[in-house]
Amino acid sequence: MLTFEYTARDPASGQKVKSTVEADSEQAAANLLQKQGLVPIELSAKSNGSGSLLGKYTHRIKAKDKVLFARQLSTLISAGLPLVQSLRNVVSQTQNKNLQVVLNQVITDVESGSAFSKALEKFPEVFNAVFINLVAAGEVSGTLDVSLARLADQSEKDADIISKVRGAMVYPIIVLVVMVAVVMFMVIKVVPAVQVVYESIPGAQLPFITRMLVAFAHFTTKFWWVEIIIAVVIVFLTTKWARTAGGKRVIDKLKMRMPPFGQLFMKVYMARFARIGSTLVASGVPLIQMLEITGKAINNVHVYESIMKAADKVKGGKSLSSSLAGDPSFLPLVPDMLHIGEESGSMEQMLAKAADYYEKEVDNQIRAISTIIEPILMILMGIIALVVVSAVLLPIYGLVGKINVQ
């Protein structure tokens, strides 16, 4: 349930009352106050302190829940059911309780006369600009069911790409974590044992590499809390820096240029631009507005700036394809396909084909990265193993040599 702050008048005493009430929607809160004999004057949803309404609910709504919502609503509207009735049916079938709370408020706003898209705008953490603008375009054109179906398709493809990219990064991270754990065990438990043996032999001196690892082992054993503090501080400062404008620019540039992931991220950005652009154009969203929405949805500052520069050129009379041609933030196929679409009047279809192409390229790039990463990790593991084994075996060989000499 939601918490609402209200100002009401008590007819019995004539005094104003300020307090809070819990209800599923604003209308339900008003009805509850009236049952208590109060006359509502002001009523608003209480912020949870995160800076946005209903923040504690909206961040728990997953992409698949929103896709299912759009798909179900599209089916019900295409079957001829009124919007409010369709929304109520979707709410009754929705498993996510947090989405139910949001949709109940949307239903209340729509019943009060608000447009569906305007009701969704109150929840930017749940419904992004692409979602809202596609709904608005569907309302204007009378094809809300078609817009919702396109939205569900686009969201599914976008989520699929993100899932594949994350999956490609999971394997090397797991290998590196295991590698670090094994090395730490060897350094802390095995290498010091070699030192103990050497200390019992007069005149014996450990090799340099072994002395370095022993020193590290001693430091880690005695001052492990210092290492944890340093790690936490580094993570905190890096995270804070990454959220600044300068940090985001550097990270976004690394995503586009750092091998072997640079080409992968570039293809992901192109696929997202083409897919969202195709969906918006098909729904009748104006070109400039489409560029603004798509630029924000791609989530890369350099690609966004390139799109905004192209939008300014389009406003000046240039074609979109010529505005993007030669831009380092765009792969050549996108402006080429746009040019064909502009010449033939089929921009929607050409963008869709570009999206299909780059989505397949993302799959191919992920497989290529997996093929490249495996030998790189094997070489890295071999180097680390060589260092650790050398630190253990060199002293042993030294002892054997001393015994033979004696």
N, C-alpha and C positions, 0 to 999 in steps of 0.2 A: 504494500500500500504506500501511497505518497503522503507526505506531510505538507499541509497548506497553512500558511499564515493568513489570518483574517482579522478584519476590523468590522464589528457588527454593532447594531444598536439593540439594546434591551427595551422593548416596548413598555414593560412594567415599571422600570425605573427611569427610562429615558436616557440612560447613560450609555456611553460607547464602551465596548468590550474588545480588548485585543488579546489574541491567544493563537493556539495552533489546533488543527484537527487533522485526523488521518482518514483518507478515503481513496478510492480507486481512481477518481477523476475529479476535476473541478466542479462539474455538475453534481456529482454525488456528495461532495463536501458542502455545497450550497444547500442541497436537500437536507443534509444532516443538521445543519445549523437552523434551518427553518423548523425542523421537527423539535429542536430544543427551544423554540420560541424566540429565536434571534432573527434580526433582519440584516443580512449580509450587506456591507458597504464596500469593502475591498477584500479580494480573495486572490492569493497567488501562491504558486508552488514554491516551497522553501528550497533555497540552494543549500547543498551539502558542504559548501566551502571550497569546492574544487574549481569554482569559477563558471560552472554551467549547471543548468537545471537538470535534475534527475541524474547527476553524474554517477552516483553509486549504482544506478540500474543500467545505464546505457553502455558502460564499458564492458559489461558481461554478455553482451549480445554478439554472437559469432556471425561470420559472413554467411555460413550455410543456413542459419535461421532466417536471415534477410532474403536470401535467394528463394527459400521455400515459401516465405511470405509473398514475394512478388509473383511466384509461379502459381500459387493457390488463388491469389486475388485475381490474376489475369484469367484463370479458368472460370471463376465464378462470374466475373463481369461479362466475359464472352458468352456465357450461358444465359445472359439477360437479367441477372439479379441486380437490384439497385446497389449503389456503392456502399451505403451504410450497412445494409443487410449482408453484403459480401464481406465487409470488414468484421462484422460480428461473428460470422461463420468462421473466418480465418482465426480470430481470437480464440474461439472455442476449441479449435484444432491445434493451436500453437502449444508446444510443450515448454517453451522457454517462458518462465514466469515474468522475467524482466521485460521481454518484448510485449507480453500481454498488458503490462502496466502502461507502457508507452502507447500501444495501439488503443487502449481504452481512452486515453487523453485525446488521441487523434480523432476517435469517433465522436467524443464530446464536442470538439471544435468544429467538425464537419456538420454535426447536427445543429450547431449554433449558427451555421451559415458560412463558415470559412471554406475556402477552396481546399481540396485534398493536399495539393502541393504546399500551400501556406501552412497547413496543420503540420506537415512533415518538417517544415523549416525550423520549428521549435526544438527539434532534436538533431542538431548537426553532428553530434557524436555517433548517432545511429545511421542517419541518412545523409550521405555526402552530396556534393553539388551535382554529380552525374545522376544520381537517383532522383533528386528533386526536380531537376530540369527536364528529365525524360517524362516524369509524371506530369509536369506543367505542360509540356508539348502535347502529351496525349490528351489532356483535358481540353486544350484549345482546339485540337483537330478532331476530337470525338473518337479517338482510337486509343483510349487508355489501356484497354486489354492488350493491344498489340505492343504498346510501349513497355508495359510491364513484362511481357514475354521476352522482348528484346533485352530488357534490363537484366532479367534472370539469366539469359544466355551469356551476356557479356560478363556478368559477375562470376558465373561458373568458370568461364575460360580464364578470367583474371586470377581467380583463386587457385586454379589448377597450375598456372604458371608459377605463382608465388610458392606453392607447395613443392613443385619440382626443384626450384632454385634452392629452397631451404634443405630439401633432401640431398642435393648435391654437396652441400657443405657439412652435413652431419657426419659422414664417414671420416673425412680427414680430421675433424675435431675430436671424434672418439679415439682415433688412432693416436693423436698427439697427447691426449689426456692419459691414455694407458702408458704411452712411452715415458711421459714425465713421471708417472707414478712408479714405474719399474726402475728408472734411473735414480729417483730419490731413495728407494729402498736399497739399491746397491750402494749408493754413496753413504747412506747413514748407517747401514748394518754391516756390509761386507768390507768396505775399504778400511774403516777403523780397526777391524779385526786383524788386517794385514799389518797395521801400524803396531799393534800390541806385540806381534811376533817379532818385528824388527827391533822394538825397544829392548827386547831381552837379549839381543846380540850386540856385544861391544863393538863400536866403530862402524856399525851398519848405518847406512843413510838411504832414506827412501828416495826414489826417483822424483823429479820435479812435478810431473803430472799427478803422482800419487799424493805428494805433499799439498798440492793445490786442492784436491778433492777432500783430503782429510781436514784441511782448514775450513772448507765449506761445510763439511759434515759437523764439525765442532760448533761453528757459528749457528747452523740451523738447529742443532740440539739445544744450545743454550739460549739463543735469542730468536726462537721461532715466532714469538709474538711480534718482534720487530718486523720480520718479513711479512707477517699478515697485515700489520698496520701499513707498511709501505705498499703492499698490493692493493689494499682497500683505498688508500689515498690516490694511487695511480688510476684505479678504475673510476673513482669519483671525479677526479679532475678531467680525465679523458672524456667521460660521459658528459660532464658539464660543458667542456670545450666543444664537443660534437654538436651540442644544441645551439651554439652560437652561430651567427651568420657566417663568420669566417671559417669555423670548423666544418660546417655543413658544406661549404663550397669545396674545401679540400677533400673531404670524404667522398662527395659526389664525383669529383674529378678522378679520384683514385678508382672508384667503381667503374668509370668509363675507360680508364687507361691501363689499369694494373693487370698484367697477364697472370694466369690464363682466364681471369674472370671478366676482363674488360669487354671482350666481344659478347660474352653471355649477357651482361647487363645492358649493353647497347641494343641487343636483339629483343630483350625483355621490354625496354622502353619503346622500341619501334612497334612491337606487337601491341602494347597497351595503347599507344597513340592511335594506331590504325583501327583497333577494335572499338575503342570508345568513340573515336571520331566517326566511324561508320554507323554506330548505333545512334549517335546524336543527329547526324545528317539525315538518316532514314526516318527519324521521328520529327523532322522539320525544324530542328533548332538552327537559328541563323549561324552563318559561318564564323563570324567574329566571336560570338558567344560560345560556339563549339570549341574554338581555340583556347579561350580563357578557361573553360571547364577542363578540357583535356590537359592543358599545361599544369594545372594544380593537381590533377589526378595522377600524373606520372611520378611525382615526388622526387624530382631531381632538379636542383636550382639551375644548372646549366641548360638542360633541355627546356625548362620553363622559360628562361630568358630568350632562348632561340625562338620559341613559339610566340612569345610576346613581340619580339622584333618582327617576325613574319606577319603577325596580326596588324602591326602598325603599317607595314608595307601594303598589306591588302586594303587597309583603309585608304591608302593613297592611290589605289587603282591597280596595283600589281596583282598578278595571279598568285595563288598560294604555292603552287609548284615552283615558280621562279623565285619566290621569297625564301623557300627552304633549300633550294638548290645550292650546293657548295658549302652548306653549313656543317661544321665539324661535329655538331651534336646530332646530326641525322645521317643515317646510312643512305646511300644513293638511290636505293629502290623506292623509298617512300616518295620523294618528289617526282620520280619517273612515273610511278603509278598514279599520282595525283594529276600529272600532266595529261595522261591518257584519259583519266576520268573527267577532267575539265574539257578536253576536246570532244569527248563522246557524250557528255552530259550524264555520266554514270559514276560520279565520285563515290557514292555509297558502296557500289559493287567493287570498285577498284581498291578502296580502303579495306573492304572485307577480305579481298584476295591477298592484299599485303599482310593483313593480320594473320590469315591462315598460313602464309609462307613463313613468317617470322616465328609463329608458334611452333611449327615443325622444326625450324632452325634452332629454337631454344632446346628442343629435345635432343637434336643432334649435337649441339654444343655441350650439353650436360654429359652426354655419353663420351664426348671427346675429352672433357675435363677429367672425368672419372678415369679414363685410360691414361691420361698424363700424370694425374696425381699419384696413382699407385706406385709407379717406379720412383717418383720423387720422394715419396714417403719411405720407400724401401732404402734408397740411398741415404736419406737422413737418419733412419734407424741404424743403418750400417755404420755411419760415422760416429754416432753417439755410442753404439755398442763397442766400437773400436777404442774409443777414449776410455770408457769404463773398464773394459777388459784389459787394456794396456795398464791402467792404474793398478789392477789386481795382479796381473801376470808378471809384469816387469820386476816387481819386488821378489816374487817367487823365483824367477830365473836368476836374480841377483844372489839370493840365498843359496841356490844350487851351485852357482859358480864359486861362492866362498867356501862351501863344503868341499868341492872338488879340489880347490887350491890347498885347503888344509889337509 
